[in-house]
Amino acid sequence: MELRGTKILDTFAEAFDMRYVKLLLTAHDDYWLQAAIREYTGYSSSVIACDAEAGVEAYLDSSETPDGRCGASLLTFGFSKKSLAQAVPNRTGQCLMTCPTTAVFDGLTESEERMPLGKHIRYFGDGFQKSKKLFDRRYWRIPVMDGEFLVEDRLGVGRGVAGGNIILQAVDLDSALAAARRGTDAVAKIAGVITPFPGGVARSGSKVGSVYKQLPASTADAYCPTLRGRAETELLEACNYALEIVIDGVTPEAVGLAMSAAIEAVAGEGVVAIGAGNYGGKLGKHQFALQELLGEKT
């Protein structure tokens, strides 16, 4: 199957069940909003080593936020509710409470399953913190040097999917980078998904296991152009560069829609093929066949 001269390989992406929370972050203006986002989403590309995978789902204008200020919806994914209950309060306290003017609200208010947030962070107030309840939702007002940090007491927890992906193969670096940016720009328009890696792109795709027993994952040698002749390769002959776009989403449908949008955007001049990373269907519950995502049966 081809799309604008790019081969769409007969393969599938393999993704995993995950848990997630949605923070509604607001700030005085876009400068401080972006500062807070950079801190919170830093070091959150993969749960292989990070405590969580996080990114911006969408930017919100003043009519869409609880306090009428500019904001963003941040999705954070982890293997379990327990892992999120540790990672998210830590990141919120260290990265969002420290940033001038921010406030944090729950974006999954309808979820029956919940975990603590402000309930833990409030102790930073050293006894001066105040509790506030509005419409059956409890908030904490923690005194800080520019006034108060307002944070929701508890967060809803949802069930999502992580690890949807496409791997593009290109003839040169400029083509690879341009295609990757087209892909991540297309994904950014889809509701309910994030691309947690830097700029939405991973150049260090991974495989399960390693020659070093202590490592759970290691470099995807089959996609490394410098290892041609030393390891079995998945790269087509004309390809000299490969990049991966990894997608986490709140539902399998959202991940599939985002993958389809990415494929459509990535295909074109300089991109020889688009494939995906999988583990033979042995590890992840969710499989996304690339050709089927584009509306044709393989």
C-alpha positions as CSV (number, residue, x, y, z in Angstrom):
1,M,0.0,0.0,0.0
2,E,1.3,3.5,-0.9
3,L,0.3,7.0,0.1
4,R,1.8,9.8,-2.0
5,G,4.7,7.6,-2.9
6,T,5.4,6.5,0.7
7,K,5.0,2.8,1.4
8,I,2.6,2.0,4.3
9,L,4.1,-1.2,5.7
10,D,1.9,-4.2,6.5
11,T,2.4,-4.1,10.2
12,F,0.9,-2.9,13.5
13,A,1.6,-0.8,16.5
14,E,1.2,-2.5,19.9
15,A,0.0,-0.5,22.8
16,F,-0.8,-1.0,26.5
17,D,-3.5,-0.3,29.0
18,M,-2.5,2.6,31.3
19,R,-4.1,4.8,33.9
20,Y,-4.2,8.6,33.5
21,V,-5.2,11.9,35.1
22,K,-6.1,15.2,33.5
23,L,-4.9,18.4,35.1
24,L,-6.4,21.8,34.1
25,L,-3.6,24.2,34.6
26,T,-4.1,27.9,34.5
27,A,-1.9,31.0,34.9
28,H,-1.9,34.8,34.7
29,D,-0.6,34.8,31.1
30,D,0.9,32.6,28.4
31,Y,4.5,33.2,29.5
32,W,3.9,31.7,33.0
33,L,1.6,29.0,31.6
34,Q,4.4,27.8,29.2
35,A,7.0,27.9,32.0
36,A,4.8,25.7,34.2
37,I,4.2,23.2,31.3
38,R,7.9,22.9,30.5
39,E,8.7,22.1,34.1
40,Y,5.8,19.6,34.6
41,T,6.3,17.7,31.4
42,G,10.1,17.6,31.6
43,Y,11.6,14.2,32.0
44,S,8.3,12.4,31.2
45,S,8.9,10.8,27.9
46,S,8.7,7.1,28.8
47,V,7.8,5.0,31.8
48,I,10.8,2.8,30.9
49,A,12.7,5.2,33.2
50,C,10.5,8.2,34.0
51,D,7.8,8.2,36.8
52,A,5.1,9.1,34.3
53,E,4.4,10.1,30.6
54,A,3.0,13.6,30.3
55,G,2.1,16.2,27.7
56,V,-0.3,18.9,26.6
57,E,-3.6,17.6,25.3
58,A,-5.0,21.0,24.4
59,Y,-4.6,24.7,25.1
60,L,-7.7,26.4,26.7
61,D,-8.9,30.0,26.4
62,S,-10.4,31.9,29.3
63,S,-13.9,30.7,28.5
64,E,-12.9,27.1,29.0
65,T,-11.1,27.3,32.3
66,P,-12.6,27.2,35.9
67,D,-11.0,30.6,36.9
68,G,-11.4,32.4,33.6
69,R,-7.7,32.6,32.8
70,C,-5.6,31.1,30.0
71,G,-4.8,27.4,30.5
72,A,-3.9,24.0,29.3
73,S,-5.1,20.4,29.7
74,L,-2.3,18.2,30.7
75,L,-2.6,14.4,30.5
76,T,-0.4,12.2,32.6
77,F,-0.1,8.4,32.2
78,G,1.3,5.7,34.5
79,F,1.1,2.0,34.9
80,S,-1.1,2.2,37.9
81,K,-3.2,4.5,40.1
82,K,-0.6,4.0,42.8
83,S,2.3,5.2,40.6
84,L,0.3,8.2,39.5
85,A,-0.6,9.0,43.1
86,Q,3.1,9.4,43.7
87,A,4.3,11.0,40.5
88,V,1.5,13.6,40.0
89,P,1.6,15.3,43.5
90,N,5.4,15.4,43.3
91,R,5.4,17.0,39.9
92,T,2.6,19.4,40.9
93,G,4.3,20.5,44.0
94,Q,7.8,20.9,42.5
95,C,6.9,22.2,39.0
96,L,3.5,23.9,39.2
97,M,3.2,25.3,42.7
98,T,6.7,26.8,42.3
99,C,5.7,28.7,39.1
100,P,4.2,32.1,39.7
101,T,0.4,32.6,39.3
102,T,-0.6,29.0,38.6
103,A,-3.7,27.1,39.7
104,V,-4.5,23.4,39.2
105,F,-8.0,21.9,38.7
106,D,-9.3,18.4,38.1
107,G,-10.2,17.6,34.4
108,L,-11.9,14.3,35.2
109,T,-14.6,15.4,37.6
110,E,-17.1,12.7,36.5
111,S,-14.7,9.9,37.3
112,E,-15.7,7.8,40.3
113,E,-12.2,6.6,40.9
114,R,-10.1,9.3,42.5
115,M,-6.6,9.9,44.0
116,P,-5.2,12.6,46.3
117,L,-3.5,15.8,45.0
118,G,-3.9,18.9,47.1
119,K,-4.7,16.6,50.0
120,H,-0.9,15.9,50.1
121,I,0.5,19.2,48.8
122,R,-1.4,21.2,51.4
123,Y,1.1,20.4,54.1
124,F,3.6,22.7,52.5
125,G,1.3,25.5,53.9
126,D,2.7,24.7,57.4
127,G,-0.7,25.0,59.0
128,F,-1.6,28.2,57.3
129,Q,-3.4,26.4,54.4
130,K,-7.1,26.8,54.0
131,S,-9.7,24.4,52.7
132,K,-12.5,25.7,50.3
133,K,-15.4,23.7,49.0
134,L,-17.4,24.6,45.9
135,F,-20.1,22.5,44.2
136,D,-19.0,19.4,46.2
137,R,-15.4,19.9,45.1
138,R,-12.7,20.6,47.7
139,Y,-9.8,22.9,47.0
140,W,-6.8,23.9,49.0
141,R,-5.4,27.5,49.2
142,I,-1.7,27.3,50.1
143,P,0.0,30.6,51.0
144,V,3.0,31.4,48.7
145,M,5.0,34.5,48.0
146,D,2.8,35.9,45.2
147,G,-0.5,35.1,47.1
148,E,-2.0,31.7,47.1
149,F,-1.6,28.4,45.2
150,L,-5.1,27.0,44.5
151,V,-5.1,23.3,43.9
152,E,-7.9,20.7,43.8
153,D,-8.0,18.2,46.7
154,R,-8.4,15.1,44.6
155,L,-8.2,14.0,40.9
156,G,-10.3,11.6,38.8
157,V,-8.4,8.7,37.4
158,G,-9.2,7.2,34.0
159,R,-8.2,4.1,32.0
160,G,-6.2,4.9,28.8
161,V,-3.8,3.5,26.3
162,A,-0.1,4.2,25.8
163,G,2.4,3.2,23.2
164,G,0.5,3.8,19.9
165,N,3.2,4.7,17.4
166,I,4.5,5.1,13.8
167,I,8.0,4.8,12.6
168,L,9.0,6.8,9.6
169,Q,11.9,6.0,7.3
170,A,13.4,8.8,5.2
171,V,16.2,9.2,2.7
172,D,17.8,12.2,4.5
173,L,17.7,14.0,7.8
174,D,15.9,17.1,6.5
175,S,13.1,14.9,5.1
176,A,12.9,12.9,8.3
177,L,12.6,16.0,10.6
178,A,10.1,17.8,8.4
179,A,7.9,14.7,8.2
180,A,8.1,14.2,11.9
181,R,7.0,17.8,12.6
182,R,4.1,17.4,10.1
183,G,3.1,14.2,12.0
184,T,3.2,15.7,15.5
185,D,1.4,18.9,14.3
186,A,-1.4,16.7,13.0
187,V,-1.6,14.7,16.2
188,A,-1.8,17.9,18.2
189,K,-5.2,18.7,16.6
190,I,-6.7,15.4,18.0
191,A,-8.5,15.5,21.3
192,G,-7.6,13.1,24.0
193,V,-4.0,12.3,23.0
194,I,-0.5,13.4,23.7
195,T,3.0,12.8,22.2
196,P,5.2,12.6,25.3
197,F,8.7,12.5,23.7
198,P,10.7,15.7,23.0
199,G,8.9,17.6,20.3
200,G,6.6,14.6,20.1
201,V,9.4,12.5,18.5
202,A,11.7,9.7,19.7
203,R,14.9,9.1,17.9
204,S,15.9,6.4,20.4
205,G,13.3,3.8,19.7
206,S,13.6,0.8,22.0
207,K,13.2,-3.0,22.0
208,V,12.4,-5.2,25.0
209,G,15.5,-6.5,26.8
210,S,19.2,-6.1,26.4
211,V,22.5,-7.9,26.5
212,Y,22.9,-6.2,29.9
213,K,20.6,-8.1,32.3
214,Q,19.9,-5.1,34.4
215,L,18.2,-3.2,31.5
216,P,14.5,-3.8,30.7
217,A,14.9,-2.1,27.3
218,S,17.6,-1.1,24.9
219,T,18.1,0.5,21.5
220,A,16.0,-0.6,18.5
221,D,19.0,-1.8,16.6
222,A,16.9,-2.9,13.6
223,Y,16.2,0.8,12.9
224,C,19.7,2.1,13.5
225,P,21.3,3.0,10.2
226,T,24.9,2.7,11.6
227,L,24.2,-0.9,12.5
228,R,23.5,-2.1,9.0
229,G,25.6,-5.2,8.5
230,R,26.1,-5.8,12.2
231,A,22.4,-6.4,13.2
232,E,19.3,-7.6,11.4
233,T,17.7,-4.4,9.9
234,E,14.2,-3.3,9.3
235,L,15.3,-0.3,7.2
236,L,14.6,-0.2,3.5
237,E,17.6,0.1,1.2
238,A,17.0,3.8,0.4
239,C,16.5,4.8,4.0
240,N,19.2,6.5,6.1
241,Y,17.1,7.9,9.0
242,A,14.2,6.7,11.1
243,L,12.1,8.5,13.7
244,E,9.3,7.4,15.9
245,I,6.1,9.3,17.0
246,V,4.7,7.7,20.1
247,I,1.1,8.5,21.1
248,D,-0.8,8.0,24.4
249,G,-4.5,8.5,24.5
250,V,-7.6,8.4,26.7
251,T,-9.2,5.7,24.6
252,P,-8.1,3.2,21.9
253,E,-10.2,5.1,19.4
254,A,-8.4,8.4,20.1
255,V,-5.0,6.7,19.6
256,G,-6.1,5.1,16.3
257,L,-7.5,8.5,15.1
258,A,-4.2,10.2,16.0
259,M,-2.1,7.5,14.3
260,S,-4.2,7.8,11.2
261,A,-3.7,11.6,11.2
262,A,0.0,11.2,11.7
263,I,0.4,8.7,8.8
264,E,-1.5,11.0,6.4
265,A,0.6,14.0,7.4
266,V,4.0,12.2,7.4
267,A,3.6,10.5,3.9
268,G,5.2,12.4,1.1
269,E,8.5,13.3,-0.6
270,G,11.6,12.0,1.0
271,V,9.7,9.5,3.2
272,V,10.2,6.0,1.8
273,A,8.1,4.1,4.3
274,I,6.0,4.3,7.4
275,G,5.9,1.3,9.8
276,A,5.4,0.8,13.5
277,G,6.9,-0.8,16.6
278,N,5.5,-4.0,18.1
279,Y,6.4,-7.0,20.1
280,G,4.8,-9.7,18.0
281,G,1.5,-9.1,19.8
282,K,2.8,-10.7,22.9
283,L,2.9,-7.8,25.3
284,G,0.3,-5.1,24.5
285,K,-3.4,-5.7,24.5
286,H,-4.1,-3.1,21.7
287,Q,-3.0,-3.6,18.1
288,F,-3.3,-0.8,15.5
289,A,-2.8,-2.1,11.9
290,L,-1.5,0.8,9.8
291,Q,-3.2,-0.1,6.6
292,E,-6.5,-0.7,8.3
293,L,-6.3,2.7,9.9
294,L,-6.2,4.2,6.5
295,G,-9.4,2.5,5.5
296,E,-8.0,-0.6,3.6
297,K,-7.9,-4.2,4.7
298,T,-4.4,-5.7,4.7
